């Protein structure tokens, strides 16, 4: 006589459909991220030349980003 079939979940208590799909989606997300990472090109940062010290003291200069800020504060 043949042996009765045992419950397939006996040997693997944590393996079910929900766990399988969660693992598959995690693996898919990791694979997608791994394909995008090599495409990212590092940008070369060139250091700006230091400006000479002001002759009469102070250190404020009306630079482009300051002018842009002033434009945004106008009513």
Secondary structure, DSSP 8 states (H G I E B T S, - for coil): -------TTSS-TT--HHHHHHHHHHHHHHHHHHHHHTT---------------TTS------HHHHHHHHHH--
